[in-house]
């Protein structure tokens, strides 16, 4: 029996270590670094920025950040000594501004930490929610397995780019998980001109916040009148399903426009790969009554899963 959210979070963290940092860590060091990022995330919400010898959440976050910065400095020094690495960190180390100046140590650290937090917690949270609902919805898990059987028949066992593109049901599972528990529940916007939104007049320059979960959940939007709005039903997101296209455009888990998430493609590929492998390889069950839900910093569910390998 394993705590699936912790294991999935460690998996997504490992992907970011390799993609962003360009290095591999032994499991104990990987877990320690993951714990440091958890402390940093938790400390960001502490209302009073006082360290108090590391006793407050903010203090623990700052201590964890200093440990991360020490690791980052070693990685940056290694890249400068032997440039040409294939990672985002290598690109940041070699980047210069218009005047030819490199990024400052603070800018490197801020970008490194921001990419890690945004790039692994959100994906892990999305997968934990999706896996929970799959464990409670045999019809959805069966449909996902049927899709994977068809994908494997067309493309073989390898999860190539073409294979990932041919997984509309896996994508629908993720979108339905976001509908039930949006990984990005609120988005901020600034009006460029006066606009009337129903009974509300929004003036140019005014900043507004939109609760995205009301757009696609059962409370409003595409499925406002649906009798099954509280049910986990990925079929509602399949191509050609009524309202699916408009709802997908409104969901915006990766934002939109020029500031859209630069890791969206990686997140889709990572999440669909995990769902594909679980559907192909594992039989699993989750005790829903023992599962513990939390909403900060992202919606996630701590759950013990009992797993066994599917017969080959």
C-alpha positions as CSV (number, residue, x, y, z in Angstrom):
1,X,0.0,0.0,0.0
2,X,1.5,3.4,-1.0
3,X,0.5,7.0,-0.6
4,X,-0.1,7.7,-4.2
5,X,0.0,11.5,-4.0
6,X,3.4,11.5,-2.4
7,X,4.7,9.0,-5.0
8,X,3.2,10.9,-7.9
9,X,4.6,14.2,-6.6
10,X,8.0,12.6,-6.3
11,X,7.7,11.4,-9.9
12,X,6.7,14.8,-11.3
13,X,9.5,16.4,-9.3
14,X,12.1,14.0,-10.7
15,X,11.0,14.9,-14.2
16,X,11.5,18.6,-13.4
17,X,14.9,17.9,-11.9
18,X,16.0,16.2,-15.1
19,X,14.4,18.6,-17.6
20,X,15.1,21.9,-15.8
21,X,18.2,21.1,-13.9
22,X,19.7,18.6,-16.3
23,X,21.0,16.4,-13.5
24,X,20.1,13.1,-11.7
25,X,19.9,12.7,-8.0
26,X,19.9,9.6,-5.8
27,X,16.5,8.9,-4.3
28,X,17.3,10.2,-0.8
29,X,18.6,13.5,-2.2
30,X,15.7,13.7,-4.5
31,X,13.2,13.3,-1.6
32,X,15.1,15.8,0.5
33,X,15.0,18.4,-2.3
34,X,11.3,17.7,-2.8
35,X,10.7,18.3,0.9
36,X,12.5,21.6,0.6
37,X,10.3,22.7,-2.2
38,X,7.2,21.7,-0.1
39,X,8.5,23.9,2.7
40,X,9.0,26.8,0.2
41,X,5.5,26.4,-1.2
42,X,3.9,26.3,2.3
43,X,5.9,29.4,3.5
44,X,4.8,31.5,0.6
45,X,1.4,31.9,2.2
46,X,2.6,32.9,5.6
47,X,1.2,36.4,6.2
48,X,4.1,37.7,8.2
49,X,7.6,37.5,6.7
50,X,9.4,36.7,9.9
51,X,11.9,33.9,10.1
52,X,12.2,33.7,13.9
53,X,15.2,31.3,13.8
54,X,13.4,29.1,11.3
55,X,10.4,28.4,13.6
56,X,7.7,30.0,11.4
57,X,6.5,28.6,8.0
58,X,8.2,31.6,6.4
59,X,11.4,30.9,8.3
60,X,11.4,27.2,7.3
61,X,10.8,28.3,3.7
62,X,13.8,30.6,3.8
63,X,16.0,27.9,5.2
64,X,14.8,25.5,2.6
65,X,15.4,28.2,-0.1
66,X,19.0,28.6,1.0
67,X,19.6,24.9,0.7
68,X,18.1,25.0,-2.8
69,X,20.3,28.0,-3.7
70,X,23.4,26.1,-2.6
71,X,22.5,23.2,-4.9
72,X,21.7,25.6,-7.7
73,X,25.0,27.4,-7.3
74,X,26.9,24.1,-7.6
75,X,24.9,23.2,-10.8
76,X,25.5,26.7,-12.3
77,X,29.2,26.6,-11.6
78,X,29.4,23.2,-13.2
79,X,27.6,24.5,-16.3
80,X,29.9,27.5,-16.5
81,X,32.9,25.3,-16.2
82,X,31.7,23.0,-18.9
83,X,28.9,24.7,-21.0
84,X,26.6,23.1,-23.5
85,X,24.2,21.2,-21.2
86,X,20.8,20.2,-22.5
87,X,18.5,21.7,-19.9
88,X,16.6,24.9,-19.1
89,X,19.1,25.7,-16.4
90,X,21.9,25.6,-19.0
91,X,19.9,27.9,-21.2
92,X,19.4,30.3,-18.3
93,X,23.0,30.3,-17.3
94,X,24.1,31.2,-20.9
95,X,21.3,33.7,-21.4
96,X,22.1,37.5,-21.7
97,X,20.1,40.6,-21.8
98,X,20.2,43.3,-24.5
99,X,23.3,44.7,-23.0
100,X,25.1,41.4,-22.9
101,X,24.8,40.9,-19.2
102,X,23.9,37.5,-17.8
103,X,21.1,36.8,-15.3
104,X,21.9,37.7,-11.7
105,X,22.2,34.9,-9.1
106,X,18.9,36.1,-7.6
107,X,17.2,36.0,-11.0
108,X,18.5,32.5,-11.7
109,X,17.3,31.3,-8.3
110,X,13.8,33.0,-8.7
111,X,13.3,31.4,-12.1
112,X,14.6,28.0,-11.0
113,X,12.4,27.9,-7.9
114,X,9.3,29.3,-9.7
115,X,9.6,26.8,-12.6
116,X,9.9,23.9,-10.1
117,X,6.9,24.9,-8.0
118,X,4.7,25.6,-11.0
119,X,6.0,22.6,-12.9
120,X,5.6,19.7,-10.6
121,X,3.0,20.5,-7.9
122,X,0.3,21.3,-10.4
123,X,0.9,18.1,-12.5
124,X,1.0,16.0,-9.3
125,X,-2.2,17.5,-8.0
126,X,-4.0,16.9,-11.3
127,X,-2.9,13.3,-11.5
128,X,-3.8,12.6,-7.9
129,X,-7.3,13.9,-8.4
130,X,-7.7,12.0,-11.7
131,X,-6.4,8.7,-10.2
132,X,-8.8,9.0,-7.3
133,X,-11.8,9.4,-9.5
134,X,-10.7,6.6,-11.8
135,X,-10.4,4.3,-8.8
136,X,-14.0,5.2,-7.9
137,X,-15.4,5.1,-11.5
138,X,-15.0,1.6,-13.0
139,X,-16.6,2.7,-16.3
140,X,-14.1,5.5,-16.8
141,X,-11.1,3.3,-15.9
142,X,-12.4,0.7,-18.3
143,X,-12.8,3.2,-21.1
144,X,-9.2,4.5,-20.5
145,X,-7.9,0.9,-20.6
146,X,-9.8,0.3,-23.9
147,X,-8.3,3.4,-25.4
148,X,-4.8,2.3,-24.3
149,X,-5.3,-1.2,-25.9
150,X,-6.2,0.6,-29.1
151,X,-3.3,3.0,-28.9
152,X,-0.9,0.1,-28.2
153,X,-2.2,-1.8,-31.2
154,X,-1.7,1.2,-33.5
155,X,1.6,2.4,-32.2
156,X,3.2,-0.4,-30.2
157,X,4.2,-0.3,-26.6
158,X,6.3,2.9,-26.9
159,X,4.5,6.1,-25.8
160,X,5.6,8.2,-28.8
161,X,4.4,11.7,-29.6
162,X,2.0,10.2,-32.1
163,X,0.7,7.8,-29.4
164,X,0.1,10.6,-27.0
165,X,-1.7,12.6,-29.6
166,X,-4.1,9.7,-30.1
167,X,-5.4,9.7,-26.5
168,X,-8.5,11.8,-26.4
169,X,-10.0,9.9,-23.5
170,X,-6.9,10.3,-21.4
171,X,-7.1,14.1,-22.1
172,X,-10.8,14.0,-21.2
173,X,-10.0,12.3,-17.9
174,X,-7.6,15.2,-17.0
175,X,-10.1,17.8,-18.1
176,X,-12.8,16.2,-16.0
177,X,-10.5,16.1,-13.0
178,X,-9.9,19.8,-13.5
179,X,-13.6,20.4,-13.7
180,X,-14.2,18.6,-10.4
181,X,-11.2,20.3,-8.7
182,X,-9.6,23.1,-10.8
183,X,-5.9,23.2,-10.5
184,X,-6.1,26.9,-11.4
185,X,-9.5,27.9,-9.8
186,X,-9.1,31.7,-10.4
187,X,-7.6,33.8,-13.1
188,X,-6.9,37.6,-13.0
189,X,-7.6,39.9,-15.9
190,X,-7.4,43.7,-16.6
191,X,-10.0,45.2,-18.9
192,X,-8.5,47.0,-21.9
193,X,-11.8,48.8,-22.6
194,X,-15.2,49.2,-21.0
195,X,-17.2,46.0,-21.1
196,X,-20.6,44.9,-19.9
197,X,-20.7,41.4,-18.4
198,X,-24.3,40.6,-17.7
199,X,-25.3,42.9,-14.8
200,X,-21.8,44.0,-14.2
201,X,-20.1,47.0,-15.9
202,X,-16.3,46.6,-16.0
203,X,-14.4,49.8,-16.7
204,X,-11.2,50.0,-18.7
205,X,-8.2,49.4,-16.5
206,X,-10.2,47.7,-13.8
207,X,-8.8,44.4,-12.6
208,X,-11.1,41.4,-12.1
209,X,-10.9,37.8,-11.0
210,X,-12.8,35.1,-12.7
211,X,-13.6,31.9,-10.8
212,X,-12.9,29.3,-13.6
213,X,-14.5,26.5,-11.7
214,X,-17.9,28.1,-12.1
215,X,-17.4,28.2,-15.9
216,X,-17.1,24.5,-16.4
217,X,-18.6,22.9,-13.3
218,X,-22.2,22.1,-12.7
219,X,-22.8,25.5,-11.1
220,X,-22.6,27.4,-14.4
221,X,-21.3,27.2,-17.9
222,X,-21.6,24.3,-20.3
223,X,-23.2,21.9,-17.9
224,X,-25.3,24.2,-15.8
225,X,-28.5,22.2,-16.4
226,X,-26.8,18.7,-16.5
227,X,-28.3,16.2,-14.1
228,X,-24.9,14.4,-13.8
229,X,-22.9,17.5,-13.1
230,X,-21.6,16.0,-9.8
231,X,-20.5,12.8,-11.5
232,X,-17.1,12.1,-12.9
233,X,-17.8,11.5,-16.5
234,X,-14.9,12.2,-18.9
235,X,-17.1,11.5,-21.9
236,X,-18.5,15.1,-21.7
237,X,-15.1,16.3,-22.9
238,X,-14.7,14.0,-25.9
239,X,-14.5,15.5,-29.4
240,X,-17.9,16.3,-30.7
241,X,-19.6,16.1,-27.2
242,X,-22.1,19.0,-26.7
243,X,-20.4,22.0,-25.1
244,X,-17.0,20.3,-24.9
245,X,-15.1,22.6,-27.3
246,X,-16.3,25.9,-25.7
247,X,-15.8,24.5,-22.2
248,X,-12.2,23.4,-23.0
249,X,-11.4,27.0,-24.2
250,X,-12.8,28.4,-21.0
251,X,-11.1,26.0,-18.7
252,X,-7.6,27.5,-19.1
253,X,-5.5,25.3,-16.8
254,X,-2.4,26.7,-18.4
255,X,-3.6,30.3,-18.8
256,X,-3.8,32.0,-22.2
257,X,-2.1,34.5,-24.4
258,X,1.5,35.5,-24.4
259,X,1.9,34.6,-20.7
260,X,0.5,31.1,-21.1
261,X,2.4,28.4,-19.2
262,X,5.6,27.6,-21.1
263,X,5.5,24.0,-19.7
264,X,2.0,23.1,-21.0
265,X,3.2,20.7,-23.6
266,X,5.5,18.9,-21.1
267,X,2.6,18.8,-18.5
268,X,0.2,17.2,-21.0
269,X,2.8,14.7,-22.1
270,X,3.8,13.8,-18.6
271,X,0.2,13.4,-17.3
272,X,-1.0,11.4,-20.3
273,X,2.0,9.1,-20.0
274,X,1.3,8.4,-16.3
275,X,-2.3,7.7,-17.0
276,X,-1.4,5.4,-20.0
277,X,1.1,3.4,-17.9
278,X,-1.3,3.0,-15.0
279,X,-4.1,1.9,-17.2
280,X,-1.9,-0.6,-19.1
281,X,0.0,-2.0,-16.1
282,X,-1.8,-1.7,-12.8
283,X,-4.9,-2.9,-11.0
284,X,-5.5,-0.6,-8.1
285,X,-8.1,0.3,-5.4
286,X,-8.4,3.3,-3.1
287,X,-10.3,3.6,0.1
288,X,-12.4,6.8,-0.6
289,X,-13.4,7.2,3.1
290,X,-9.8,7.3,4.2
291,X,-8.7,9.8,1.5
292,X,-7.9,13.3,2.8
293,X,-8.5,16.3,0.5
294,X,-6.8,19.6,0.7
295,X,-7.1,22.7,-1.4
296,X,-3.8,24.6,-0.8
297,X,-1.6,25.3,-2.6
298,X,-3.4,23.1,-5.2
299,X,-6.3,20.7,-4.9
300,X,-5.0,17.3,-4.0
301,X,-5.9,14.1,-2.3
302,X,-3.7,12.0,0.0
303,X,-4.8,8.4,-0.5
304,X,-3.4,5.0,0.1
305,X,-3.6,2.8,-2.9
306,X,-3.4,-1.0,-3.1
307,X,-1.8,-1.9,-6.4
308,X,-1.0,-5.1,-8.3
309,X,0.4,-5.7,-11.7
310,X,-2.1,-6.6,-14.4
311,X,-1.6,-9.9,-16.1
312,X,0.5,-9.5,-19.3
